[in-house]
Amino acid sequence: MWVSLAVANGVYFSFSVFLPPLVEEFRWSRALTAGALSLSTVVQGALAPVAGLLVDRFGPRRVILGGVCALSSATLLASTIRGPWELYLYTGVLGAVGLVGLGPVPMSVLLSRWFLEKRGRAVGIAFSGMGAGVFVTGPLAQWLISAFGWRAASAALGASALVVLLPLIWLWARESGPPLERPPAAGADPRPAPESTLALAMGTRAFWALWLANLFTPLAVFPVTTHQVAFAIDRGFQPMLAATLFGVMGLMSSIGRVSFGLAADRLGGALAATISFGCSAGGALALLALEGDPRVGWLVAYALVFGLGFGARGPIITAMASDLFGGRRFGLIYGALSIGNGVGGAIGPWFGGVVHDVTGSYRVVFLSSVVFCACGSTCFWLARRRVS
């Protein structure tokens, strides 16, 4: 699972490295180019409940295998694009289908079946693969682009993903394990609680609080991560340095996912999420400082601090949702929660591009990131389980 998430997310988030050469070759606006990533998150959000239904019916393994084929095909086909509609079709639609199949819904169900306690730790360790994938793929993609061009780089990443992931998932993703049950909260009524269904979950404050947390998190993060390499190049930094620091951010996110997963088990999900949002806000403020003081130290500070919080909310949401809504319908419930992530992720990359195209700066993007961090943190406190 760790390797699967590393490869899938490394390929997906390398889009920010491909954005500058795409804009340079086709002379598209940044909003138009980044819009492909926005479409991708719309499709991901729409398909998340479908993935949950498929996982509940057919099991995670088949869904993940389908995701491998779709993501690899999308990345290979992206090397042939000639117009915006092809970019949107391959990256925005087919790539999104692949990422849903390789994403949090089937992976979280698989993890939740195996770990009834300390779920924050288990999910954090597994999801740390996402950051490690970014750490490797970001600089690798930039090296391939510099040496062979962006088309060859895209084809190489797509072929590599297929070669690595297909046999790995085929051999590894077995679905035997204990049935998924919710652990009782301390001091709660020991009698068995009725099993969660989507209808019951949607009737709770916790469900909508987590849904909104899923919405605000990508609004705080994606406008920054999608345009981070282009922003650094705009400020006069070399593309390889920008891509390398992008990779460092990914490495720090691996540390953050594990650390905040442990913190969620020990301190509670709300406090752990709040600290992680503080890291994201601090990183955005470092980029804001870089606007007026173009020293590499601010870029390093961004990579370290923002990276620590990047992706940390995913394991926390998964652990909290498993605790609150665990059961045979957890895949569908988690998929419905992920719609919020799709909506926020759809707006985020496009918003960053529009702000730059209109103002010539990302200053508003960085300030809005801080605001959305505060909103997301509040939602986690509202989602806490009430102890009777």
N, C-alpha and C positions, 0 to 999 in steps of 0.2 A: 504494500500500500504506500509506503514512504516513497519508494522509487517511482511509482505510478504518478503520485501527486507532484513529485519533483519534475518529471518530464513534462507532464501536461501543463502545469502552471509556468514552467520555464518557457515553453513554446508560446503560451498565451500572452504572458506579460512582456515578451520580447517585442511586442508590437510597438512599444515606445522607442525601441532602437530602430525599427524600420520606418517610423513616421518621418524623420528628416529626409532620407533618400527618396521616399515616395513623393513628398511635397516638392523636392527639388526637381525630380524627373518630370512629373506630370503638371507642376505648377497649380496644384489644387490648393484651396485654402486649408488651414489647419482644422477648422470646424468640419469641413467636408470629409477630410481624411480621418480624423478622430471619430467621426460619426459612425464609421464601420464598427468600432468598438462599442459605441452606444447601442447600435442595433444588436450586436452580439449579446449584450446584457439584457436587452428587452426579450430576445428569444430565450435566453437562459431562464429568465424569470417566468415566462409563459410556459416553458417546458418542465420546470421544476416539479409541479404537481403531477404531471404526466409521468415523469421519471419515478416519483414516489409510488404511483399506482403500479408501474411496471416492476419496480423492485419488490413491492408487496406481493405481486402475483407470480413473477418469474424468478425472483431472487437477484441479488446484486451482480453476480458474476456475468450474466448475459448482458445486462445493461452496460457494465464496464467494458466488455469486449466490443459492443457496438460503438461506445464512445471512442475507443482506440482507433477503430477504422475511420470514423467520421473526422476526428481531429487530424489524423495523419493525412487523409485525403485533402482536407481543407488547406493545410499548409503546403502540400505539394502543388495544388491547383493555384494557390496564391502566387506562385512564381511565374504564372502565365498571364496575369492580369494586364489589360490594356485600357480599361475604363473604370469609372467608379462603381458601376453596377456589378462588375466582377468582384471587386474588392468587397462590396457589401454582401454579395452572395456567398463567397468563399469564407471570408473572415466573419462576417456578421451573422450568417445563417448556419452554414455547414460546420464552421468552427465552434459555434455556440452549441450545436447538437452534440458535438464531440466532448466539449467541456462539461456539459450536463451529465453525460454518461460517465465521465471520469471525475465528477465533482463531488461536492459535499453530501448530496442526497444518498447515493448508493454507498459511498465510503462511510458516512455517519451511521447508516443502518447496520453495516457490517461491523463497525466498531462497537456500536451499542449492544449488539447481540453477544459480544464477547466480554465486555467490561460492565459489570453491574455496579461497581464501586470505583472511586477515583477516576471517573470518566474524563474529568478535565485534564488530568495528566496523560491518559491514554490518547485522547484526541489531540492534545497539544504536541505530543511526540510524533504522532503520525502526520499531522498537518505541518510539522516543521519541514517536511520534504518540499513543500511549496516554496519556501524561502531558499532552500538549498538549490532548487532548480533555477530560480531567478539568478542566484549568485553565479552559477556556471553558465547559464544560457545567455545572459546579457552580454558579457564580454566576448563569449564565443560568437554570438550573432554579429557583433560589431567587427570582429576579426574577419569573419567570413565575408561580410559586406565589403570591407576595405580591400580584401584580397581578390574576391571573385565577383563582387556585385551582389545587390540585394536579391535578385532572382535565384541565383545559385545558392545563396544562403538560405532562402526560404525552402527550396527543394531539399537541401541537405538536412535541415531540421525536421521536415516532414518524414523523410525516409528513415532517419535515425529514430524518430518516435515510434514508427511502425515496427522496426526491427527490434527495438528494446522492449516495447510494451506488450506486443501480441503474445509472444511465448511466456512472458512473465505472468500475465493475467491468466492465460490458459492453464498454466501449471500451479499457480499459487492461490487464486481467489476461490477457495473452498468455503462453503456456506454452513457447514455443521457448526454448532455452538449452542449454548444455553438459550432458552427463550428469553425475550426481552421483557423485563418487568421493571416497574418503577420502584426504587428504594424508598421506604417511608422516611419522611423528615423527622428529625428529633422532636419528641414530644407530640407527634401526630397520632391520631386515632389508629391503633394497630389493626383494625378490621380492614379487609381488602377493599380498596377503592374501585369504583367502576372503571372499566377499561376506557381509555381516551379514544374518542372518535373525532373526526374533523369538526363536526357540528358542536360537540361538547367543548372542544378546545377553543373554537371561535367565540364561544360565549364567555370566555374568561378575559380579564384584564391583562394577564400575563402574556397571552397569545398576541394581542395587539401591541403590547409594549415591545415584545421581541420582534414583531413584524416591523415596527417603526425603527427599532435598533438596526435591523437589516437594511432599512431604507437610508438612514442617516450615515451609516458607516461608509458605504461607497461614495456618497456625496462629499464626505470629508476626505476621502483617500484618492479616488480615481481621477479627479481633475488634476491632481498633483502628479501621480505616478505616470499617467498617460503622456504628460507633456514635460516630464522632468529632464529627459535627455535633450529635447529641443530647447528648453529654457537654458540649460547649462551651455549649450553651443551658442545660443544667442548672447550669453554673457561673456563669450570669448574663450571658453574652455575647449580643448581638443575632444573630438568625438569619442576616442578610445578612453580618455579619462572619464568622460561623462558616463559611458557605458560601464566602466569598471566600478565607479561609485554606485551606479544603479545595481550592479551585482553585489556590492558590499551591503547595500540596503537589504537585498534579498537574504544574505547570510544572517544579518542581524534579525530579520524577521523569523528565521528558524529558531534563534535563541529566544526571541520574544514569545513565539507560540508555545514552546516548552515551558518557559518561565511563567507565563501568565496562565497556562493550563494548570500548573502546580499551584499558583496563587489562587485560582478559582476554587480548587479543592480545599485550601487552607483558610482563605480569607472570605470566600464567597464570590460569586460571579460578578456582582454589581461593583464591588470595590476593585477587583482585578481589572474589570473593563474600564473603570474610571481612570485608573493609573495608566492603562494602555492608551486611552484617548489623550491623556496629558502628554505622552510621548509623541503622538501624532501631531498635536497642536504645536509642541515645541519644534518639531521638524519643519512645519509650515512656516513658523515665525523665523526660523533660520534662513529659509529661502527668501522670505520678505526682506530680511537684513541684507541678503546677497544682492537684491535689486539696487541698493544704494552703495554697497561696499563689496565689489566683485573680487573677494579673496577666496582662495580655495578652502580655507578653514571653515567658512560657513557651509560650503558644499559637503565637506566631511562631516560636520556636525549634523547636517540634515540626514545624510546616509545612516549615521549611527543612531540618532534619536528617533527619526521617523521610522526607520527600519525596525527598531525594537517594537514599535506598536503596530506595524503593518501586518495585517492578517491575524492579530491576536484575538480579535473579537469572534472570529469563526469558531475556534474550539470552545470558547466560553458560551456562545449561543447554542452550540451543539450539546454541550454538557447540561446546560440549563433546560433546554427543550427535552432532552432525554429524561431528565429527572421529573419534569412536569407532565409530559405527555407520552411517556414510554408505553409501548404496547404493540399489538400486531399492525396497527394502522399508523405507526410512527413515520413510515416512509411518506405517506400522503400528507400528514401534518407538517413534517419538515419541508416537504416540497411547497406547501402553501405558504409557510413562513419565508421561503426563499424568493417568493414573488417580490417582496419588499426589496431584497437585494438587487433583483433584476431592474426594478423601477429606478432605484437610486443609481445603479451602475449605468443605466441607459442615459440618464441626464448628465452624469459627471464628465465623461470624456468630451462630449459635445459642448458642454458648458465651458470647459477650459479653453477649447478652441475658439468659441465665439467671443469670449472675453478678450483673448489675444487679438483676434482679427479686428475687433471694434476699438480697443484701447491701445493696442500695441504693447501690452504689458500683462503679466500674470498676477499683479498685485491683488486684485479683487478675488482671484482664485484662492490665494493663500489666506486672506482674511476670512473668506467664507468657510474655509476648511476648519478654522478655529471655532467658528460658530456651530458648525455641524458636529464637531467633536463634543461640545457641551450638550447639544440636543441628544446625541446618541448615548452619552453617559447617563442622562436623566432617565432614558427609557429602560436601561438595565436595572436601575433602582426600582422602577415601577413593576418590573417583571419578577421580582423576588417572590419566592414561595412564602405564603403566609402560614405560620405555625399555629395550629389550634391548641 
